[in-house]
Amino acid sequence: MVSGRTLRNLVAEFKGSLLAKVGVVLLLVILLVATFAPLIAPHDPTDTELENSRLPPLGFSATENQTTSQMVDGELQIVDETVQINATATHPLGTDTVGRDMLSRAIFGARTSLLVGLIGTGLAVLVGVSVGMAAGYYGGRVDDALMRSADVFLAFPSLVFAVSLVGLLGTQSWEIPDPFVAAGLAPEMPETTVLPGTVILVVALVNWVWFARVARGEALSVTNEEYVKAARSLGASDWRIIRQHVLPNSMTPILVLATIQVAAVILLESSLSFLGFSGANLSWGFDIAQGRDNLATAWWIATMPGIAIVLAVIAVNLIGDWLRDALDPDVGQGEGGV
């Protein structure tokens, strides 16, 4: 399905693009960190240490107002004092309001965001491409019925539609056993990874229409090619024509869109987690929500997962730009990209 010419274009564009290299390296690092989270994280992300709460990241310090009582001349007096809190190498990115390590939570949060991004986008591709291929190949009433249904989905803002679906379907999640913990390599880490099933289904339902529209446009174009007409005249079935001729020659824009949509899905998942609809408490969006009330006194609680989201989205978008520049013949040398 991937020709030698396409591979050569990808390699040539990658060699000449610094941003593509940055995106690939950054995404590989995030994927490795998420995969081996129990082995990399310095602490259990769910462990609370109240005596170490609100510790700042390395290189920063913070102040906190503390109220104490003491006896002065036989009378109990309340004393307000400002205490300076210094960072510690044990918690390099600081801790939250109950003493949970922010670095560990950011590492485990990558699992949730990437799983939702990849699985949700995969489901959206499966549904959208199937609908788009059928609409573009058969045309007529089939095309009208399928694409008008897609237009109904496009009529709703993505986040509003997602929140409505979560309210309708409820918050469902699955616990996946962690293989590293099960093998005894990291017994002190959480035994399971929570996969927000409702959020995955919701992001797929929100995003499939974009793939359907792109797949339909490509199918309309490819269906009119001579080799498709020749295959039809030789008695090839519709399924065979779509599978061997229409779909392979329509994959370039679908692949580019899928890459870019992963970033959009990560943002949507973070938004739903921020609003409390995810069901997973190890998520970048969830941690941002936990830290929004402490921005003035403990800014790092919301900032660290926010930086993680930014890095993941930038990495995926850089890879998407690389694929577009390499695979789209309409993008000239030096055009496109970030």
C-alpha positions as a Markdown table, in Angstrom:
| # | Residue | x | y | z |
|---|---|---|---|---|
| 1 | Met | 0.0 | 0.0 | 0.0 |
| 2 | Val | 3.0 | 2.3 | 0.5 |
| 3 | Ser | 5.0 | 2.5 | -2.8 |
| 4 | Gly | 8.8 | 2.9 | -3.0 |
| 5 | Arg | 8.3 | 6.4 | -4.4 |
| 6 | Thr | 6.3 | 7.4 | -1.3 |
| 7 | Leu | 9.0 | 6.0 | 1.0 |
| 8 | Arg | 11.7 | 7.9 | -0.9 |
| 9 | Asn | 9.6 | 11.2 | -0.6 |
| 10 | Leu | 9.2 | 10.6 | 3.2 |
| 11 | Val | 12.9 | 10.0 | 3.7 |
| 12 | Ala | 14.0 | 12.9 | 1.6 |
| 13 | Glu | 11.6 | 15.3 | 3.4 |
| 14 | Phe | 12.6 | 14.0 | 6.8 |
| 15 | Lys | 16.3 | 14.5 | 6.0 |
| 16 | Gly | 15.8 | 18.1 | 5.0 |
| 17 | Ser | 13.4 | 19.1 | 7.8 |
| 18 | Leu | 14.7 | 19.9 | 11.2 |
| 19 | Leu | 11.1 | 20.3 | 12.5 |
| 20 | Ala | 10.2 | 16.8 | 11.4 |
| 21 | Lys | 13.2 | 15.3 | 13.3 |
| 22 | Val | 12.2 | 17.3 | 16.4 |
| 23 | Gly | 8.6 | 16.0 | 16.1 |
| 24 | Val | 9.6 | 12.4 | 15.7 |
| 25 | Val | 12.2 | 12.4 | 18.5 |
| 26 | Leu | 9.8 | 14.2 | 20.8 |
| 27 | Leu | 6.9 | 11.8 | 20.1 |
| 28 | Leu | 9.2 | 8.8 | 20.5 |
| 29 | Val | 10.3 | 10.0 | 23.9 |
| 30 | Ile | 6.7 | 10.5 | 25.0 |
| 31 | Leu | 5.7 | 7.1 | 23.7 |
| 32 | Leu | 8.6 | 5.4 | 25.5 |
| 33 | Val | 7.9 | 7.3 | 28.7 |
| 34 | Ala | 4.2 | 6.3 | 28.6 |
| 35 | Thr | 5.0 | 2.7 | 27.7 |
| 36 | Phe | 7.6 | 2.2 | 30.5 |
| 37 | Ala | 5.9 | 4.5 | 33.0 |
| 38 | Pro | 6.1 | 2.2 | 36.0 |
| 39 | Leu | 9.9 | 1.7 | 35.4 |
| 40 | Ile | 10.6 | 5.4 | 34.9 |
| 41 | Ala | 8.3 | 7.2 | 37.4 |
| 42 | Pro | 10.2 | 8.0 | 40.7 |
| 43 | His | 7.0 | 7.6 | 42.8 |
| 44 | Asp | 3.6 | 6.0 | 42.8 |
| 45 | Pro | 1.5 | 8.8 | 41.3 |
| 46 | Thr | -1.4 | 8.0 | 43.7 |
| 47 | Asp | 0.7 | 8.1 | 46.9 |
| 48 | Thr | -0.1 | 11.1 | 49.1 |
| 49 | Glu | 2.5 | 12.7 | 51.4 |
| 50 | Leu | 0.8 | 15.5 | 53.3 |
| 51 | Glu | 4.0 | 16.6 | 54.9 |
| 52 | Asn | 5.4 | 17.3 | 51.4 |
| 53 | Ser | 2.4 | 19.0 | 49.9 |
| 54 | Arg | 2.9 | 22.0 | 47.6 |
| 55 | Leu | 6.6 | 21.5 | 47.1 |
| 56 | Pro | 7.8 | 23.7 | 44.2 |
| 57 | Pro | 9.8 | 22.4 | 41.2 |
| 58 | Leu | 13.6 | 22.5 | 41.3 |
| 59 | Gly | 15.0 | 26.0 | 40.8 |
| 60 | Phe | 11.9 | 27.6 | 42.5 |
| 61 | Ser | 10.8 | 28.4 | 46.0 |
| 62 | Ala | 7.4 | 29.2 | 47.4 |
| 63 | Thr | 6.0 | 30.8 | 50.5 |
| 64 | Glu | 3.1 | 29.7 | 52.5 |
| 65 | Asn | 1.1 | 31.3 | 55.3 |
| 66 | Gln | 0.9 | 29.1 | 58.4 |
| 67 | Thr | -1.1 | 29.7 | 61.5 |
| 68 | Thr | 0.2 | 28.4 | 64.8 |
| 69 | Ser | -0.8 | 28.8 | 68.5 |
| 70 | Gln | 1.5 | 29.3 | 71.4 |
| 71 | Met | 1.3 | 30.3 | 75.1 |
| 72 | Val | 2.6 | 33.8 | 75.9 |
| 73 | Asp | 2.4 | 34.9 | 79.6 |
| 74 | Gly | -0.1 | 32.2 | 80.3 |
| 75 | Glu | -2.4 | 33.2 | 77.4 |
| 76 | Leu | -3.0 | 31.3 | 74.2 |
| 77 | Gln | -2.1 | 33.5 | 71.2 |
| 78 | Ile | -2.6 | 32.8 | 67.5 |
| 79 | Val | 0.5 | 33.6 | 65.4 |
| 80 | Asp | 0.4 | 34.0 | 61.6 |
| 81 | Glu | 3.8 | 33.5 | 59.9 |
| 82 | Thr | 5.1 | 33.2 | 56.4 |
| 83 | Val | 7.2 | 30.1 | 55.8 |
| 84 | Gln | 9.4 | 29.6 | 52.8 |
| 85 | Ile | 9.2 | 26.2 | 51.1 |
| 86 | Asn | 12.2 | 25.0 | 49.1 |
| 87 | Ala | 12.3 | 22.5 | 46.3 |
| 88 | Thr | 13.8 | 19.0 | 46.7 |
| 89 | Ala | 15.4 | 16.7 | 44.2 |
| 90 | Thr | 13.1 | 13.9 | 45.4 |
| 91 | His | 10.2 | 15.7 | 43.6 |
| 92 | Pro | 11.9 | 17.5 | 40.7 |
| 93 | Leu | 8.6 | 18.9 | 39.3 |
| 94 | Gly | 7.1 | 19.5 | 42.7 |
| 95 | Thr | 4.0 | 18.1 | 44.4 |
| 96 | Asp | 0.3 | 18.9 | 44.5 |
| 97 | Thr | -1.9 | 19.9 | 47.4 |
| 98 | Val | -1.9 | 16.4 | 48.9 |
| 99 | Gly | 1.8 | 15.6 | 48.3 |
| 100 | Arg | 1.5 | 13.5 | 45.1 |
| 101 | Asp | 4.6 | 13.7 | 42.8 |
| 102 | Met | 3.9 | 15.8 | 39.7 |
| 103 | Leu | 6.6 | 14.2 | 37.6 |
| 104 | Ser | 5.1 | 10.7 | 38.2 |
| 105 | Arg | 1.6 | 12.0 | 37.5 |
| 106 | Ala | 2.7 | 13.6 | 34.2 |
| 107 | Ile | 4.4 | 10.3 | 33.2 |
| 108 | Phe | 1.4 | 8.2 | 33.9 |
| 109 | Gly | -1.0 | 10.8 | 32.5 |
| 110 | Ala | 0.8 | 10.4 | 29.1 |
| 111 | Arg | -0.6 | 6.8 | 29.0 |
| 112 | Thr | -4.2 | 8.0 | 29.2 |
| 113 | Ser | -3.9 | 10.8 | 26.7 |
| 114 | Leu | -2.0 | 8.7 | 24.1 |
| 115 | Leu | -4.2 | 5.7 | 24.5 |
| 116 | Val | -7.3 | 7.8 | 24.0 |
| 117 | Gly | -5.7 | 9.7 | 21.1 |
| 118 | Leu | -4.6 | 6.5 | 19.2 |
| 119 | Ile | -7.6 | 4.3 | 19.9 |
| 120 | Gly | -10.1 | 7.1 | 19.5 |
| 121 | Thr | -8.5 | 8.2 | 16.2 |
| 122 | Gly | -8.3 | 4.6 | 15.0 |
| 123 | Leu | -12.0 | 4.1 | 15.6 |
| 124 | Ala | -12.8 | 7.4 | 13.9 |
| 125 | Val | -10.7 | 6.3 | 10.9 |
| 126 | Leu | -12.4 | 2.9 | 10.7 |
| 127 | Val | -16.0 | 4.4 | 10.8 |
| 128 | Gly | -15.3 | 7.5 | 8.7 |
| 129 | Val | -13.3 | 5.8 | 5.9 |
| 130 | Ser | -15.9 | 3.0 | 5.6 |
| 131 | Val | -18.7 | 5.6 | 5.3 |
| 132 | Gly | -16.7 | 7.8 | 3.0 |
| 133 | Met | -15.6 | 5.0 | 0.7 |
| 134 | Ala | -19.2 | 3.7 | 0.4 |
| 135 | Ala | -20.6 | 7.2 | -0.3 |
| 136 | Gly | -17.9 | 8.1 | -2.9 |
| 137 | Tyr | -17.9 | 4.8 | -4.7 |
| 138 | Tyr | -21.7 | 4.2 | -5.0 |
| 139 | Gly | -22.8 | 7.8 | -5.2 |
| 140 | Gly | -26.5 | 8.7 | -5.8 |
| 141 | Arg | -28.9 | 8.0 | -2.9 |
| 142 | Val | -26.3 | 6.2 | -0.9 |
| 143 | Asp | -24.0 | 9.2 | -1.1 |
| 144 | Asp | -26.8 | 11.6 | -0.2 |
| 145 | Ala | -28.0 | 9.5 | 2.8 |
| 146 | Leu | -24.6 | 8.9 | 4.3 |
| 147 | Met | -23.2 | 12.4 | 3.9 |
| 148 | Arg | -26.3 | 14.2 | 5.1 |
| 149 | Ser | -26.0 | 12.1 | 8.2 |
| 150 | Ala | -22.4 | 13.3 | 8.5 |
| 151 | Asp | -23.6 | 16.9 | 8.1 |
| 152 | Val | -25.9 | 16.5 | 11.1 |
| 153 | Phe | -22.8 | 15.5 | 13.2 |
| 154 | Leu | -20.9 | 18.5 | 11.9 |
| 155 | Ala | -23.7 | 20.9 | 12.9 |
| 156 | Phe | -22.8 | 20.6 | 16.6 |
| 157 | Pro | -19.6 | 22.1 | 18.2 |
| 158 | Ser | -17.2 | 19.3 | 19.1 |
| 159 | Leu | -16.9 | 19.9 | 22.8 |
| 160 | Val | -20.6 | 20.5 | 23.3 |
| 161 | Phe | -21.4 | 17.4 | 21.4 |
| 162 | Ala | -18.9 | 15.4 | 23.3 |
| 163 | Val | -20.2 | 16.6 | 26.7 |
| 164 | Ser | -23.8 | 15.7 | 25.6 |
| 165 | Leu | -22.7 | 12.2 | 24.6 |
| 166 | Val | -20.9 | 11.7 | 27.9 |
| 167 | Gly | -24.0 | 12.7 | 29.7 |
| 168 | Leu | -26.1 | 10.4 | 27.6 |
| 169 | Leu | -23.8 | 7.3 | 27.8 |
| 170 | Gly | -22.5 | 7.8 | 31.3 |
| 171 | Thr | -18.9 | 7.5 | 32.4 |
| 172 | Gln | -17.6 | 4.0 | 31.7 |
| 173 | Ser | -13.9 | 3.0 | 32.1 |
| 174 | Trp | -11.9 | -0.2 | 32.0 |
| 175 | Glu | -9.0 | -1.2 | 34.2 |
| 176 | Ile | -6.1 | -2.8 | 32.2 |
| 177 | Pro | -3.6 | -4.7 | 34.2 |
| 178 | Asp | -0.1 | -3.3 | 34.0 |
| 179 | Pro | 2.3 | -5.9 | 32.6 |
| 180 | Phe | 5.4 | -4.5 | 34.4 |
| 181 | Val | 3.6 | -4.5 | 37.8 |
| 182 | Ala | 2.2 | -8.0 | 37.2 |
| 183 | Ala | 5.7 | -9.2 | 36.3 |
| 184 | Gly | 7.0 | -7.8 | 39.6 |
| 185 | Leu | 9.3 | -5.3 | 38.0 |
| 186 | Ala | 7.6 | -2.3 | 39.7 |
| 187 | Pro | 5.5 | -3.7 | 42.5 |
| 188 | Glu | 5.1 | -0.3 | 44.2 |
| 189 | Met | 3.3 | 1.2 | 41.2 |
| 190 | Pro | -0.5 | 1.1 | 40.4 |
| 191 | Glu | -1.6 | -2.3 | 39.3 |
| 192 | Thr | -3.9 | -1.2 | 36.6 |
| 193 | Thr | -4.2 | 1.5 | 34.0 |
| 194 | Val | -7.7 | 3.1 | 33.7 |
| 195 | Leu | -8.9 | 3.4 | 30.1 |
| 196 | Pro | -11.8 | 5.8 | 29.8 |
| 197 | Gly | -14.1 | 3.8 | 27.4 |
| 198 | Thr | -16.8 | 6.5 | 27.1 |
| 199 | Val | -14.3 | 9.2 | 26.2 |
| 200 | Ile | -12.8 | 6.9 | 23.5 |
| 201 | Leu | -16.2 | 6.3 | 22.0 |
| 202 | Val | -17.1 | 9.9 | 22.2 |
| 203 | Val | -14.0 | 11.2 | 20.5 |
| 204 | Ala | -14.6 | 8.6 | 17.7 |
| 205 | Leu | -18.2 | 9.7 | 17.2 |
| 206 | Val | -17.1 | 13.4 | 17.2 |
| 207 | Asn | -14.3 | 13.0 | 14.7 |
| 208 | Trp | -15.4 | 10.2 | 12.2 |
| 209 | Val | -17.1 | 12.8 | 10.0 |
| 210 | Trp | -13.9 | 14.5 | 9.0 |
| 211 | Phe | -12.5 | 11.2 | 7.7 |
| 212 | Ala | -15.8 | 10.4 | 5.9 |
| 213 | Arg | -15.6 | 13.7 | 4.0 |
| 214 | Val | -12.0 | 13.2 | 3.0 |
| 215 | Ala | -12.5 | 9.5 | 2.0 |
| 216 | Arg | -15.6 | 10.4 | 0.0 |
| 217 | Gly | -13.7 | 13.1 | -2.0 |
| 218 | Glu | -10.9 | 10.7 | -2.7 |
| 219 | Ala | -13.2 | 7.9 | -3.6 |
| 220 | Leu | -15.1 | 10.1 | -6.1 |
| 221 | Ser | -11.9 | 10.9 | -7.8 |
| 222 | Val | -10.4 | 7.5 | -7.9 |
| 223 | Thr | -13.6 | 5.7 | -9.0 |
| 224 | Asn | -13.5 | 7.6 | -12.3 |
| 225 | Glu | -10.0 | 6.4 | -13.1 |
| 226 | Glu | -9.5 | 4.1 | -16.0 |
| 227 | Tyr | -8.0 | 1.2 | -14.0 |
| 228 | Val | -11.1 | 1.2 | -11.8 |
| 229 | Lys | -13.4 | 1.1 | -14.9 |
| 230 | Ala | -11.2 | -1.7 | -16.3 |
| 231 | Ala | -11.5 | -3.8 | -13.1 |
| 232 | Arg | -15.3 | -3.3 | -13.1 |
| 233 | Ser | -15.6 | -4.4 | -16.7 |
| 234 | Leu | -13.6 | -7.6 | -15.9 |
| 235 | Gly | -16.2 | -8.5 | -13.4 |
| 236 | Ala | -14.4 | -7.6 | -10.2 |
| 237 | Ser | -16.7 | -7.2 | -7.2 |
| 238 | Asp | -17.3 | -3.8 | -5.6 |
| 239 | Trp | -15.6 | -5.0 | -2.4 |
| 240 | Arg | -12.5 | -6.1 | -4.4 |
| 241 | Ile | -12.3 | -2.8 | -6.3 |
| 242 | Ile | -12.6 | -0.7 | -3.2 |
| 243 | Arg | -10.1 | -2.9 | -1.3 |
| 244 | Gln | -7.5 | -3.2 | -4.0 |
| 245 | His | -7.9 | 0.0 | -6.0 |
| 246 | Val | -9.9 | 2.8 | -4.4 |
| 247 | Leu | -8.7 | 2.6 | -0.8 |
| 248 | Pro | -5.0 | 2.2 | -1.4 |
| 249 | Asn | -5.0 | 5.2 | -3.8 |
| 250 | Ser | -6.9 | 7.3 | -1.2 |
| 251 | Met | -4.7 | 6.7 | 1.8 |
| 252 | Thr | -2.4 | 9.7 | 1.6 |
| 253 | Pro | -4.8 | 12.5 | 2.7 |
| 254 | Ile | -6.4 | 10.1 | 5.2 |
| 255 | Leu | -3.0 | 9.3 | 6.8 |
| 256 | Val | -2.1 | 13.0 | 7.1 |
| 257 | Leu | -5.5 | 13.8 | 8.6 |
| 258 | Ala | -5.3 | 10.9 | 11.0 |
| 259 | Thr | -1.9 | 12.1 | 12.3 |
| 260 | Ile | -3.3 | 15.6 | 12.9 |
| 261 | Gln | -6.5 | 14.4 | 14.4 |
| 262 | Val | -4.5 | 12.5 | 17.1 |
| 263 | Ala | -3.4 | 15.9 | 18.4 |
| 264 | Ala | -7.0 | 17.2 | 18.3 |
| 265 | Val | -8.2 | 14.1 | 20.2 |
| 266 | Ile | -5.6 | 14.6 | 22.9 |
| 267 | Leu | -6.9 | 18.1 | 23.4 |
| 268 | Leu | -10.5 | 16.9 | 23.5 |
| 269 | Glu | -9.7 | 14.2 | 26.0 |
| 270 | Ser | -7.9 | 16.7 | 28.2 |
| 271 | Ser | -10.9 | 19.0 | 28.0 |
| 272 | Leu | -13.3 | 16.3 | 29.0 |
| 273 | Ser | -10.9 | 15.2 | 31.9 |
| 274 | Phe | -10.7 | 18.8 | 33.0 |
| 275 | Leu | -14.5 | 19.0 | 33.2 |
| 276 | Gly | -14.6 | 15.7 | 35.1 |
| 277 | Phe | -16.1 | 13.5 | 32.5 |
| 278 | Ser | -13.2 | 11.1 | 31.9 |
| 279 | Gly | -13.4 | 8.7 | 34.8 |
| 280 | Ala | -9.5 | 8.5 | 34.9 |
| 281 | Asn | -7.7 | 10.3 | 37.7 |
| 282 | Leu | -4.3 | 9.9 | 36.1 |
| 283 | Ser | -4.8 | 12.3 | 33.2 |
| 284 | Trp | -3.2 | 15.6 | 32.2 |
| 285 | Gly | -6.6 | 17.3 | 32.0 |
| 286 | Phe | -7.6 | 16.0 | 35.5 |
| 287 | Asp | -4.4 | 17.4 | 37.0 |
| 288 | Ile | -5.0 | 20.8 | 35.4 |
| 289 | Ala | -8.4 | 20.9 | 37.0 |
| 290 | Gln | -6.9 | 20.0 | 40.4 |
| 291 | Gly | -4.5 | 22.9 | 40.1 |
| 292 | Arg | -6.7 | 25.6 | 38.8 |
| 293 | Asp | -7.6 | 26.8 | 42.3 |
| 294 | Asn | -4.0 | 27.1 | 43.3 |
| 295 | Leu | -2.5 | 29.1 | 40.4 |
| 296 | Ala | -1.5 | 32.0 | 42.7 |
| 297 | Thr | 0.2 | 29.8 | 45.3 |
| 298 | Ala | 1.1 | 26.6 | 43.6 |
| 299 | Trp | 1.2 | 27.3 | 39.8 |
| 300 | Trp | 3.2 | 24.2 | 39.0 |
| 301 | Ile | 0.2 | 21.8 | 39.7 |
| 302 | Ala | -1.6 | 23.0 | 36.6 |
| 303 | Thr | 1.4 | 24.1 | 34.6 |
| 304 | Met | 3.3 | 20.9 | 34.5 |
| 305 | Pro | 0.5 | 18.8 | 32.9 |
| 306 | Gly | -0.2 | 21.7 | 30.6 |
| 307 | Ile | 3.3 | 21.7 | 29.3 |
| 308 | Ala | 3.0 | 18.0 | 28.7 |
| 309 | Ile | -0.1 | 18.5 | 26.6 |
| 310 | Val | 1.7 | 21.3 | 24.6 |
| 311 | Leu | 4.7 | 19.1 | 23.9 |
| 312 | Ala | 2.6 | 16.1 | 22.8 |
| 313 | Val | 0.4 | 18.2 | 20.5 |
| 314 | Ile | 3.4 | 20.0 | 19.0 |
| 315 | Ala | 5.1 | 16.6 | 18.3 |
| 316 | Val | 2.1 | 15.2 | 16.6 |
| 317 | Asn | 1.5 | 18.3 | 14.5 |
| 318 | Leu | 5.1 | 18.5 | 13.4 |
| 319 | Ile | 4.9 | 14.9 | 12.2 |
| 320 | Gly | 1.6 | 15.7 | 10.5 |
| 321 | Asp | 3.3 | 18.6 | 8.7 |
| 322 | Trp | 6.1 | 16.3 | 7.6 |
| 323 | Leu | 3.7 | 13.8 | 6.2 |
| 324 | Arg | 1.7 | 16.4 | 4.4 |
| 325 | Asp | 4.8 | 18.0 | 2.8 |
| 326 | Ala | 6.2 | 14.7 | 1.7 |
| 327 | Leu | 3.0 | 13.1 | 0.4 |
| 328 | Asp | 1.0 | 16.0 | -1.0 |
| 329 | Pro | 2.1 | 16.8 | -4.5 |
| 330 | Asp | 0.3 | 20.2 | -4.3 |
| 331 | Val | 2.7 | 21.4 | -1.6 |
| 332 | Gly | 5.8 | 22.8 | -3.3 |
| 333 | Gln | 9.3 | 22.8 | -2.1 |
| 334 | Gly | 9.6 | 25.1 | 0.9 |
| 335 | Glu | 5.9 | 25.5 | 1.3 |
| 336 | Gly | 3.7 | 24.2 | 4.1 |
| 337 | Gly | 4.9 | 23.1 | 7.5 |
| 338 | Val | 4.9 | 25.1 | 10.7 |
